[in-house]
Amino acid sequence: MADTSLLEKLEVLKLKFEEVEQQITDPSIIADQKRFIQLNKEYKELQDLVEVYKEYKNTLDNITSSRKILDDPTADAEFKEMAKMELDELQAKLPQFEEDIKLLLIPKDPQDSKNAILEIRAGTGGDEASLFAGELYRMYVKYCEKRGWRISMTSCSEGTMGGYKEIICSVTGEGVYGVLKYESGVHRVQRVPQTETQGRVHTSAATVAVLPEADEFDVELNMNDVRKDTYCSSGPGGQSVNTTYSAIRLTHIPTGLVVTCQDEKSQLKNLDKAIIELRTRLYNMEYEKYMNEIASQRKTLVSTGDRSAKIRTYNFPQGRVTDHRINLTLYNLPAIMDGDIQDIIDKLIVEENAERLRASEG
C-alpha cells in the first residue's frame, strides 16, 4: 500500500518548487542578492525532492497498472505473468523507497552545504600531542585531496619537536561542513612516543573543531568595530618573512574576538582570509547556542558540536582505530592516517540519519 501522507507532502513540495522556480526569474528578486541566494539554495534542495516525487509517483502508477492487468479477465496468461513479476518487484522495493523519502523530508541542517574552518589543537601529552596534531592535519589534507576539496592554512603555531600546537585552515568544496562536522571532538592517540626510552605506551590527545564558514550574508560585520594590526610573518615563507608587514591581526572590539592570518605573502590576501574567519567565529557564537538547544532536546550520538567529548582513539601498537560514538573498531590504522576516513564518516551519517528518523516519528 502507498503511503498517502507521504504522497501529499511531496505534492505540496512540488507546488513550492514551482513557486520558487518562478520567483528566481523575477527581476526584483534577482536585484536583491541576499534573497536571490537564499531562493537558489531552496530551489536546489527542492529539486532533489521533486525528482524523488516523480520517481515515487511513477512507481505507484506502475503498481496500479500491473494490478489492473491482473484483474483483467481478458488479458492473456503470459501478459499476466509479466505483470505479476513487475508488481512483486515494485512492491518489494516500495518500503525502502518510502523510508528513503521520509529521511529526505526531515529538514537538513542549513549549515551542511557550507565550507568549513578546521581547527586542530594539541591537548594533553606535550610534544607528543603536537606531533599527533600534525599527523591529524596530514590525514585531513589527504582526505580533502581525495574529495577534491581545497584546504588552505590560515595560521599555525609549530611544536618544539615538530607537528603543531595549533593549526587553523579553511576547507572549501561541495558540502564540506556536512561531512567534516563529524570530526569535531577529542582525538586520542595511544603509542610509544619518540621521546620514550623504556618503550612504554603513552596516551596523548588533540582537539578538532569544525565550524561552518559564514557566508557574507550570514553576518553583518561592521568594520568600524574591528581593529586591524599588521606585523611581520614568522615561520616558513621565504625572503619576505620578517621583512614585510604582511601578517594580519583583527580584533572585534564588541566581543573581544581575535583572529590572525599570516599564511599568504600578500597583506590583502591575509586580510580577506582573516575577515572570513572573524565572520565565521561571530556566526558560530550564535550557531553554538542553536547546537546546545538541539543537544538539550535530544541526546544525539553524533555531531552534537560538543568539542570536549572523546570521539576516537588511534591505537598504534594494535593498528586499530575506535570511534566511541558508534562503537566502531577498524584495524586499518595506516590507511586511516593516510586520509581513508570515508568509511567511518559514512557509518556516522547512517547512524545519525536513523536517529533523526526515530526522532521525527517519535
WOKAVEN-V567968 format. One record per residue. N is the residue number from 1. RES is the residue in one letter. PHI is phi in whole degrees, -180 to 180 (NA if undefined). D_LAST is the distance of its C-alpha to the last C-alpha in Angstrom with 2 decimals. Layout:
N;RES;PHI;D_LAST
N;RES;PHI;D_LAST
//
This chain:
1;M;NA;22.16
2;A;-73;21.14
3;D;-85;17.75
4;T;-65;19.30
5;S;-65;16.43
6;L;-66;16.61
7;L;-63;20.36
8;E;-64;20.30
9;K;-61;18.30
10;L;-66;20.79
11;E;-67;23.70
12;V;-63;22.83
13;L;-68;22.73
14;K;-65;26.03
15;L;-64;27.62
16;K;-63;26.46
17;F;-60;27.99
18;E;-64;31.23
19;E;-67;31.37
20;V;-65;31.01
21;E;-57;33.54
22;Q;-73;36.03
23;Q;-63;35.43
24;I;-72;36.24
25;T;-102;39.66
26;D;-76;40.46
27;P;-57;43.34
28;S;-69;42.23
29;I;-77;38.79
30;I;-60;40.54
31;A;-69;42.76
32;D;-93;39.81
33;Q;-57;38.90
34;K;-62;35.79
35;R;-66;34.29
36;F;-63;35.57
37;I;-65;33.93
38;Q;-61;30.52
39;L;-67;30.85
40;N;-64;31.99
41;K;-63;28.88
42;E;-63;26.71
43;Y;-61;29.01
44;K;-65;28.60
45;E;-66;24.78
46;L;-70;24.84
47;Q;-59;27.64
48;D;-62;25.55
49;L;-68;22.95
50;V;-67;25.90
51;E;-63;27.42
52;V;-65;24.30
53;Y;-58;24.24
54;K;-61;27.92
55;E;-66;27.41
56;Y;-64;24.54
57;K;-63;26.69
58;N;-63;29.68
59;T;-62;27.95
60;L;-65;27.00
61;D;-64;30.57
62;N;-67;32.07
63;I;-64;30.13
64;T;-62;31.49
65;S;-63;34.97
66;S;-64;35.01
67;R;-65;34.09
68;K;-62;36.89
69;I;-64;39.36
70;L;-65;38.44
71;D;-86;38.88
72;D;-84;42.19
73;P;-68;45.12
74;T;-89;47.53
75;A;-71;45.71
76;D;-76;47.56
77;A;-61;46.18
78;E;-65;46.00
79;F;-65;44.00
80;K;-66;41.59
81;E;-63;41.21
82;M;-64;40.29
83;A;-65;37.75
84;K;-67;36.16
85;M;-61;35.97
86;E;-66;34.29
87;L;-62;31.82
88;D;-61;30.87
89;E;-65;30.47
90;L;-67;28.30
91;Q;-69;26.01
92;A;-68;25.60
93;K;-79;24.54
94;L;-58;22.18
95;P;-58;18.92
96;Q;-67;19.23
97;F;-59;20.34
98;E;-69;17.27
99;E;-64;14.97
100;D;-63;17.29
101;I;-67;17.12
102;K;-58;13.32
103;L;-65;13.92
104;L;-65;16.87
105;L;-78;15.14
106;I;-71;12.94
107;P;-55;15.44
108;K;-81;17.69
109;D;-66;19.17
110;P;-62;22.36
111;Q;-80;24.39
112;D;-57;23.92
113;S;-82;26.91
114;K;-79;29.24
115;N;-71;32.08
116;A;-138;31.89
117;I;-103;34.07
118;L;-109;34.24
119;E;-120;35.63
120;I;-126;36.80
121;R;-128;38.38
122;A;-67;40.23
123;G;-109;38.92
124;T;-68;40.46
125;G;124;43.28
126;G;57;45.97
127;D;-61;47.70
128;E;-63;45.55
129;A;-66;42.39
130;S;-66;44.14
131;L;-62;45.10
132;F;-66;41.52
133;A;-59;40.29
134;G;-65;42.89
135;E;-70;41.66
136;L;-65;38.05
137;Y;-60;39.48
138;R;-61;41.39
139;M;-60;38.28
140;Y;-72;36.45
141;V;-61;39.63
142;K;-62;39.82
143;Y;-64;36.14
144;C;-63;36.61
145;E;-61;39.77
146;K;-64;37.93
147;R;-85;35.34
148;G;77;38.17
149;W;-93;37.06
150;R;-104;39.67
151;I;-113;39.60
152;S;-133;42.09
153;M;-69;43.07
154;T;-101;43.27
155;S;-157;44.68
156;C;-157;45.21
157;S;-130;46.89
158;E;-79;48.47
159;G;-77;48.64
160;T;-69;52.09
161;M;-111;52.03
162;G;116;50.00
163;G;70;46.37
164;Y;-140;44.81
165;K;-74;44.04
166;E;-155;41.90
167;I;-144;41.34
168;I;-124;39.54
169;C;-135;39.12
170;S;-109;37.66
171;V;-123;35.93
172;T;-121;36.01
173;G;162;34.71
174;E;-81;31.94
175;G;60;28.42
176;V;-62;29.80
177;Y;-62;27.36
178;G;-60;24.26
179;V;-100;25.92
180;L;-73;27.92
181;K;-59;25.24
182;Y;-71;24.21
183;E;-90;27.74
184;S;-67;27.41
185;G;143;28.15
186;V;-91;30.91
187;H;-105;32.64
188;R;-108;34.82
189;V;-119;37.96
190;Q;-124;39.93
191;R;-169;43.47
192;V;-86;47.17
193;P;-67;48.06
194;Q;-61;51.24
195;T;-87;52.73
196;E;-83;52.21
197;T;-92;55.56
198;Q;-103;54.57
199;G;73;51.81
200;R;-83;49.00
201;V;-80;45.37
202;H;-111;43.97
203;T;-113;40.44
204;S;-128;40.05
205;A;-149;37.23
206;A;-137;36.58
207;T;-104;33.82
208;V;-111;32.36
209;A;-126;30.84
210;V;-119;29.68
211;L;-114;29.58
212;P;-70;28.81
213;E;-71;32.23
214;A;-74;32.58
215;D;-75;33.98
216;E;-57;37.02
217;F;-89;35.10
218;D;-75;32.30
219;V;-134;34.72
220;E;-90;37.96
221;L;-95;40.24
222;N;-86;43.46
223;M;-67;46.15
224;N;-70;48.19
225;D;-91;45.68
226;V;-118;46.33
227;R;-96;49.34
228;K;-108;50.52
229;D;-120;52.66
230;T;-117;54.32
231;Y;-155;55.69
232;C;-76;57.01
233;S;-68;54.62
234;S;-129;54.81
235;G;93;54.26
236;P;-65;54.81
237;G;157;55.72
238;G;90;59.43
239;Q;-66;62.36
240;S;-73;60.43
241;V;-64;58.71
242;N;66;60.22
243;T;-121;62.47
244;T;-121;60.28
245;Y;-87;57.81
246;S;-95;54.97
247;A;-75;52.17
248;I;-123;50.00
249;R;-125;48.36
250;L;-112;46.26
251;T;-119;45.45
252;H;-86;43.04
253;I;-60;44.86
254;P;-62;42.15
255;T;-107;39.70
256;G;81;42.21
257;L;-66;40.40
258;V;-126;42.94
259;V;-129;42.76
260;T;-130;45.57
261;C;-148;46.46
262;Q;-137;49.57
263;D;-72;48.61
264;E;-93;50.64
265;K;-77;54.41
266;S;-88;54.03
267;Q;-63;53.28
268;L;-65;51.69
269;K;-66;49.27
270;N;-64;48.37
271;L;-64;47.87
272;D;-59;45.49
273;K;-64;43.38
274;A;-67;43.47
275;I;-64;42.35
276;I;-60;39.33
277;E;-68;38.41
278;L;-64;38.98
279;R;-61;36.88
280;T;-63;34.06
281;R;-67;34.33
282;L;-64;34.29
283;Y;-63;31.24
284;N;-73;29.47
285;M;-62;30.17
286;E;-77;27.77
287;Y;-63;25.37
288;E;-64;25.10
289;K;-62;24.08
290;Y;-63;21.23
291;M;-65;20.24
292;N;-66;20.54
293;E;-64;18.20
294;I;-62;15.47
295;A;-61;16.40
296;S;-75;16.19
297;Q;-78;12.65
298;R;-150;11.38
299;K;-81;13.75
300;T;-88;14.26
301;L;-78;16.73
302;V;-132;18.64
303;S;47;20.19
304;T;-81;19.49
305;G;86;23.04
306;D;-78;24.19
307;R;-81;27.70
308;S;-93;28.76
309;A;-80;26.43
310;K;-76;28.34
311;I;-106;26.77
312;R;-151;29.54
313;T;-122;32.78
314;Y;-111;35.77
315;N;-103;38.11
316;F;-72;41.44
317;P;-59;43.43
318;Q;-97;40.86
319;G;63;40.03
320;R;-123;36.27
321;V;-126;33.32
322;T;-121;30.13
323;D;-98;26.91
324;H;-75;25.36
325;R;-70;21.82
326;I;-125;21.31
327;N;51;24.32
328;L;-103;26.22
329;T;-122;30.03
330;L;-123;32.47
331;Y;-108;36.25
332;N;-137;37.40
333;L;-53;38.05
334;P;-58;41.05
335;A;-66;39.16
336;I;-65;36.23
337;M;-66;38.79
338;D;-92;40.23
339;G;97;37.03
340;D;-87;35.33
341;I;-109;31.83
342;Q;-61;29.98
343;D;-62;28.75
344;I;-65;27.09
345;I;-63;25.48
346;D;-59;24.27
347;K;-69;22.52
348;L;-66;20.91
349;I;-64;19.70
350;V;-59;18.28
351;E;-65;16.40
352;E;-67;15.05
353;N;-61;14.08
354;A;-63;12.16
355;E;-67;10.38
356;R;-64;9.77
357;L;-66;8.54
358;R;-63;5.92
359;A;-66;5.08
360;S;-72;5.63
361;E;-93;3.81
362;G;-79;0.00
//
